[in-house]
Structure formats: C-alpha cells, structure tokens
Amino acid sequence: MQIELTLLAPENAGYSARDLGFLLHKNPAHLHERETTAGKVSIFYTVAEQARCTAVLYLDIDPIGLVRGKSPQSEGLLDQYVNDRPYVANSFLSVALGRSFGQSMSGKSKEKQALADQTLPFEARIVPVAIAGGVDLAKRVFEPLGYAVSAAVLDDAGPRGVYDLRIAADIKLSDLLNHLYVLVPVLDNAKHWWIDADEVEKLLEKGDGWLPNHPAKELIARRALKHRPTLVYRALERLAEGAEDAESADDDAAQPEETLEKPIRLHELRLESVAATLKSAHAARVLDLGCGEGRLMERLIKERGIIEIVGVDASARILDRAARRLRLAQASEAKRDRVKLQLGSLTYGDRRWQGFDAATLVEVIEHIDASRLSALELSLFGDAKPRLVIVTTPNREYNALFEDMPENALRHPDHRFEWTRAEFEAWAGRVAETYGYALHVSAIGPVDDSYGAPSQMAVFRQSSGHEEARTN
C-alpha cells in the first residue's frame, strides 16, 4: 500500500514544490526506510521539480509478521491468511503515516515554518484502499473538509471495495496528514489494533479543529472506535463540547438561532404548540428526542396526564444541564420515576424507545446529516412506532425576513440543512406514507404572505393501514 503526497507550486507562488522535502523532514535525494511491526516503510520521491513534487510512503506489509504479532483480542490466525489485509490494510497505513511524519503532523518545520503554516495546493493518492461504503462514503468524510474526491475501482468483489482514491485541496500539510491519519482507517471500518479509552484521546487530538463540526462526526467516531458504545458516546460528548466552544467564538458572525428568533418568542411558541398537541392527544408516556437542556420536559412536568417523560440526547454535558433545570438531584422518588434522562444517538435504533405514546423532535432534524435521516426514520417510525410523532423545524424561506442575516445563511452553525415549506411537506408526506401515519403540517409563529411562518410542525398519527396522508 502507499500514500502519495504531491505539492504544487503555481507560477509566482513564492515557494518551490521541492520545499515539500523540508515540510516532510525527508530529503528528496535520499531513500528513507524503517521497519514496523506491519512491515517495511519506504519513503521516496518520484518527482522533485519546481512546479510539482511528489513523495511516496510505501508500506510493504508482511503477512507472516502480522500473524506473529497478533494479540489475544484478535480474530484468530486463520483470518490473517484468508482476508484481504496482506494487500489492503488501511489502519496499518495510518500507523506508518504517523510514525514517519510525526513532526509534520504537528505542523513543525525547522527550515520552512512559515510554509508549514500556509495553505498550499496539495494532492494525495491512497492506493489500494479498502472502503466499506464505496466512493460515496469517501466523499462523505472528505468533501466537508474541502477536498475534491475521485476514485477508480480496483476490486469490488468482496464486502469492502478496493479503490485507487485521490483527494485534492488547498490546505496546510499538517491538516492533510491528520485528516488522512483519522479517516483512512474509517474508510476501511476494520482497525487492526485494540481500542481502549486512550483511543478516544488520540481521536480528539488528531481531530482537533475539524472533527467537532464535521457533519459525519458520529460515523467517524463509531468506526474509529470500532463501534464500542461507551467509547463512542464519550467521544461524541467531547466533540459536542468542542463544537459548542467553536460556536461561541463565532456567535457574532453565525447569527445564532436563539438571538434571531427571540423578538418573536419563536421558541416559546414551538413549545406551546407541541405541549398543546400532546395534551389534546392524551399522550401519557412521552419520549423527547434531542431534548437538549430539558425546556420541553420542564413544561410537560406540569401536565398531570403525563405519567412518564424520557429525554434523550447525545451529549452527557447537555443532559447534566437538563438534570439541573429539572432539579432531578433534589427530586422525590416519584418524580425520578416519572422523569428520566438517557444518553443516546438518534440515528441508531434503541429498544428503550418502544412503548411510548408520543415522541417529539423539537428543532432537531436539521442538526442531523440529510444522509442519516433515513436511519432516524427507520429507528423511530419503523421500530419504536409511537402512536404520535411531532417534528418541528425552521422554514428556510422565512430567513429573508431576519434583519442582517446573510443571504443563503442558516440560522445556526450546526444546522446541516433548513427546509422550505414544500421540502418539509414532501419529506413528511413520504415518511407518513411509508410507515402508515396520517399527517398534519401546520405553521408556528407569525405568517408572512410571501414567506410563510418562521417554523413549521408536522404531526404524525398512527393510522390503521397505510391511509392517505393529508397535508394542510
């Protein structure tokens, strides 16, 4: 396996592409070799010209050495001879990258520090690389970081396709190397080493500055931590903290949702609408998905007809805030039996969601990658199947009426999308038809003749059979 790193130097760039040798701490005139537990690593240059310089990290994997070095937690010796790892081992390539370019990954260059701090036109090629999810998966993890992505299929016969993957971006070398270090094993979804709590710290260190706000951070964390739930939730909690810190720093430019909507009391109007709908439906057991700091739950506690309220969120820190708002530490045993908080992901099915009369998602779905909505739909409407589901989300059209909000901007920096009224109704109608719910869509907030209301609410009610969904 190999990774090719190419630096381009356009005319009058002010630097030479041959400076890549200084940035990688590897002289282009020499062959650099070292032994690792996976095999021998060789670093050499195929091109070293003024306008273009390419360094190759080549890993010659030793399959016998892999077996000899297996740990007790491995899958067994036979597995090492009958799978593709002797020629496609993404995580081994990642280790070789880290051990060969450690200084470069930290952004250090003794002779060319100014260049190391500079955004430069880089290309990278990883070949062969296994991708569990195909080219679409590669685009999902690399494109949000600004890369152009292309890939040629080398072998698609097995459960994981093998590709010749190329990415390109204007980026700092340290960022490029850290992206590759984290994401190349994520593509494979088959890390070879044992995962423990230290791996969370490593992921956070290498993902600093980019992973907290990556739209596929949940997928990345799960694959990087080999789907170990405790470690994944810990990583997602820490990543959420990092995203919140970044949002706080960008509040003035990002036009935070709460600041924009405060003059029209929109959040209060949402909570009032949701609570009234739950009350009219006589919902006794309510599941608040993406409960945040517990504002809806705080309101629902006052409703005597509700005997159980469970809030679910992916951030333990946010759940701590909810617990303080709801005063659960000082609550009676009866209240603690009635009001509960759970750490969990909304895009992975959870049997604890079953048996509820109603589920609410108040300003939640726009924080989920559009590509992951199908997983939420399946886990909620297909598996949990509450008789009532309430979903609220912003109406993108109304953004034109917010003063000083830039054109095409979103109301919150963590929003993955915002739907128009037609887009929301189309999504809700498809979900209702697919899972056998009747549908009612309504407006929340002051209604403008041209742009509609600032928020919109879909109410899904279980129907007997697939009745025709109705939209108002």
N, C-alpha and C positions, 0 to 999 in steps of 0.2 A: 504494500500500500504506500501511497505517497501523497504529500501535500505540496503543491507548487504555489509559491508566493511571488507575485510579479508587481514591481513598482514601475509606474510610467512617469516620464518626465516630458511634458509638452514643451514645445519651443518657448524659450524665455521663462522657463519655470523658476529659475533661480537656484536650482539644485540639479545634480546628476542622478539618474536612476541607479548608477553604481553605488550611490550612498546607502543603498539597501544593505550592503555589507556592514557598514557602521551601525545601522539600526538593529541588525540581527546579531551583531558581535561575531560575525563569521566572514573571514576574508574570502572574496570571490576567487582568489587564485589557488586556494587550498581545498582539499577534500577533508571533511571533518567526520570522524567516526566515533561511535561509542556503543558499548554493549548494554542492553537492558534485559530484564527477565523475559520479555516477549521476543527478543531477537536483536539484531544489529541495526542501529540507526546510522544512516549516512546522509550528510548534508553537502550538497554541491550546487554549482551554478551552471545552468545551461545557456544562459545569455547574460552578458555583463557589458551593456552598451550605454551610451549617454542617454538615449531616449527610453530604453527598456532593460530591465534587469530581472532575472528570474532565479530564485533559489528553490531547490527541491529538497524536501525532507523525505527520505525513502526509508521505510521500515521493512526489513526482511524478517518476517515472522518465522519463528522456529516452533513448529507444532509439537515436536518432542519436548522442547523446553516448557511449553505450556502445560503439558501433562505432568511433567516432573515437578512443576511448581504449583500444582493445584492445591487449594485449601480445602479443609474439611467441609466448608459450606458449599462447595461446587456441585455441579450436576453429576459428576462421575467421569471416569476416564474414557469410556466408550464415546461419550458425547463429543469429546475433543477430536475424534477421528472421523465422525460421520456428519459433522455440520460444516458450515462454510467458514468458520473462524480462521483456518490457516491462511485464507487469502482475503477475507473481509472481516476486519476486527476493529470497528470504529473506536472503541474505548482504548484499545492499545495504541492506536494512532494519536489519540488525545494525550495519553500519558507521555508518549515520545515528544509531542509538541511542547508540553510543559517542562520536561526535563532538558530539552535542547534550547528553548528560547525563554527561560525564566526571567532574565533581565529585561528582555524586550517586552514581555507581557506586563511587567511592572512600569513600563514607559520610560526606562532609563537608557541613555546612550552617552557614553563618556565623551565622544568626539562630536556628536551631532544632536545635542539635546533639543535645540530649537526645532530641528527637523522632526524629532520624535514627538514633539508637542503639536505638530502641524497636521492638518487634514490633507491627505495625499491620495492620488488616484491609485488604488490597489485592485488587483485581480487575484483570486485564489481558485485553485482547482484541486479537488479531492477525488482520487481515483485509485482503486474502485471503492465505492462507499455503499454500504447497505442502508436502505431507507424503508422502514416499516410504515408505509403510508404513501409512498410514491412521491412524485415531483410536487404534488400539492402540499404535502407535509413540509418539504424543504422550503417551499415558498412561504408557508405559514409561519415558519420560525425565522427565516432570514429577511424576507421583504419588509417587515415592520421596522427593521434596523437600517433600512435604506439601501439594501442590496438589490441589484438586478440578478436574477437567478435563471439558470438554464441547466438542462441535464439531458444526457443521452443514456438510453437503456442499454446495459451490457448483458443482463441476465434477469428475466422476470419469471423464472420457472418455480422458484421457491416461495416460502411465506414472506420473505423480505426481498424486494427487488434490489438489484445491484446496478449502480449508476456511475457515470462519469459526470460529476457535479462541478459547475462553475458558478462563482459569485463575483460580483464587482461592485465597488462603491468608493466614493471619496470619503476617507476615514482615517483616523490615526491607527498606526500599526498595532499599538497595544490593544486598542479596542477590537481590531480584527482578530488578533490572536486569542483574546479572551472569548470572543464570540465562538470561534472555532473550537476552543477547548471545551466549552459547555455544550455546544449544540451538535457537534459531530457524534458523540455518544447518544444524544437524544434522538437523532435520526434513526439509529440502529435499534434503540429500545432494548438493548441487551448488554448492559455494562458487565465487565468481567470481574470487577473487584467487589469485595464485601462492603456493604453500605451500613454506616452507623451514624451517630449524631455528629461526628466530625465532618461528615459529608455535607451536612446542612450548612455548616460554616464555610466550607470550601465553595459551595454553590453561591452563597451570598457574597463571598469575597470576589469571585470571578464575575458575578453578575452585577456588581456594584455600578450604579449609574445607568443601567439599561434594563435589567431584568424586572425591577419593581413595576415598571409601567408597560412592560411588553404584553400585548393582548393575548398571547399564548402562554403566559407565565405558569398557569396551572398545569397545562400539558407538559411544559418543560420541567417543572418541579417533579411531577409524577414520574416521568421517565428517568430523570436524572437520579432520583432516589429510589428507583426500582419498585415504585408503587407501594412503598411501605407507608400506610396511612398516618401513623403517628409522626413520622419524619416529614411527610408531605404537608400536613396541617401546620407543623411548626414552621416550616419554610414559608408557606403561604402567609402565615401570620406576620412573620418578619418582613416579607416582601410588601405586604399591605402597609406596614408601618413606614417602609421606605417610600412607597408611593404617596402616602399622606404627607410625609415631610416635603417631598418634591412639589406636591400640590400647594402646600402652604407657602413655599417660596415663590410660586408662580401665580398666586391668587390675583394680583392686580391685572396681569395680562390675560389670565384664563377666564375671567368673568365667572366666578363660582356660581353655581345654580342657586344657592340659597340667597345670595345677595341680589341676583337678578329678579327673583320671584317674590321677595319679601314685600314689596309695595302692594301686591295684590293678594297677600296672605295665601298663596297658592298651596303651600304645604298643608296648612290648616284645612283648606278646602278639600284637599285629597283625603286626609284622614277622616274628616266629617263624612265624605261620600262613602268611603269604604266601610266605616263603622255603621252607618245607616243601612247599607246594603246587607251587612252581616246580621244586623238586628232584624230586619224585615224577613230575612230567610230563616230566622230562628236557629242559627248555627250555634251549637253547644260546644263543639271542640274545634278550635281554630289553629291553623299552622301558619305562622308569619315567616315566609321565606325571604331571606335578606333583611332581617329585622333591624339591622343597624343598632342604634342606641336605644331602641325599645319605645319609640314615641307612640306607635300604633298600639302596642301592647299596654302601655300606660293608660291609654284611653279605653281599651277593651276591658281592663280590670274592673271598671266601674259598671259594666253590664252584668246584671245578676244572672241572665240566662246563659252566659258563657261559663261552662264548668271547667274548661281546660284551655290554656293558651300556651303554645310552644313556639319560641322564636329560634330561628336557625340563621347562623352567619358563619362566614369563612374565617373571620378574624377573632381570635380569643381576646385581643385587646378591646375590640369594639363590644364584645359580649360582656367584658368587665364593666364597661361604661353603662351598658344596658342594665346589668345587675344593680349598679349603684342608683340609676334612675328609678328602678322598680323597687329599691330598698329590700332586696331579697335577703341580705345578711341579717336584717332585723325582722324579717317576716315571720309570721306564725307558721306552724307546720302545715296548717290547712292551706295557706297561701302558697307555700313552696310546692305543695302537691298540685295546686291549680296552675301555677305559673312556672314554666321551665325554659331554660336556655340550652341550646345544643350547638356544638361546633360541627360544621359540615359544609360540603360543597353542593351547590345547586345543580350541577351538571352531571352528578353521579347518583344513581338511584339509592334510596335509603329506605329500608323496611320500616323504620320508625315513622315514616310519613303516612303509612297506611292507617285507615280507620278514622280519619278526620272528616268532619262535616264540611269544612271550608279551608281553603289555602289562599293566602294573599301575597302578592308581589307588588309592593308599592315603590315605583321608580327603581326597579331592579333590573329588568331585562336589558335595558340599554347599557348596562355595565358588563354584559356578557358578550363574548365574541359571537357575531352572527352565525359563524360556522358551528358554534356549540349550542345554539338554540334547539336544534333537533334532539340533542341529548337531554336538555331540560324538559322538552315536551314529552319525551318518552318516559322519563322518570316520574314526572308529575301527573300528566294526563293518562299515560298508558299504564303505569304501575301503581302509584299511590291512589289515583282515582277519587279524589274528594268530590262530593256532590256539587260543590260550588267552588269556583276559582275566580278571583278578582285580580286583574292586572291593570296597573296604571303606568303611563309612560308619557314623556313630553311630546307635544305636537311641534315638529320642526318648523312648520310654516309660520307659527306664531313668533318665532325668534326675530322676525323682521321688525316687530313692534318694540323690542327691547332697545332702549337708547344706548348708543355707544357700543353695541355688540357687533363685532366684525362680521362681514358677510361670510356665510358658509361655516361660521364657527359653531361649536357645540356648547351647550350650557355648562358642561362640567368636563374637566380634562380627562376624567376616567370613562366618559361615555364612548362606547365603541361605535355607536350609531344613534341617530334620532330619526323617527319615522314621521312621515306626513300622515294625514288622516287616512288617505287611500291605502298607504302601505300598511298601516296598523290594522285596518279593517281586513285587508287581504290576508295578512298573517293570521289574525284571529279567526277569520272565516275558515281557513284551511285547517287550523287546529281543531276547531269545533266539529267540522265535518269528519275529520279523520278519527277522532276519539269519541264521537257520539254525544256532543254537548250542544244545547241550544245557546245562542249568543245574543247579547245585547251590548252595543257600544254607545257610550254617551260622552258628553263634553264635561270638563271640570274647569271652572273659572269663567271670567268674562268672555263672551263670544264676540269676535270681530266678524263683520260681514264677509271680508275677503280671506282672512287667515284662520278663522275658527277660534277655538279656545286654546289656552296655553297648555292644557293637559287633557288626556283622554283616558277613558276607563272601559275595559272590556269585562263583562260578567258572563262567565261560562256556567251553565246549569246542566247537570246530567239529565239526559233525556232517554226515554225507553227506545232503544234502537237509534239509528242514525237519522234523526229528524232533520228536516231542512233548517239550517242555521238562519237566523234573522238578524239583520243589522239595521239599527236606526241611526 
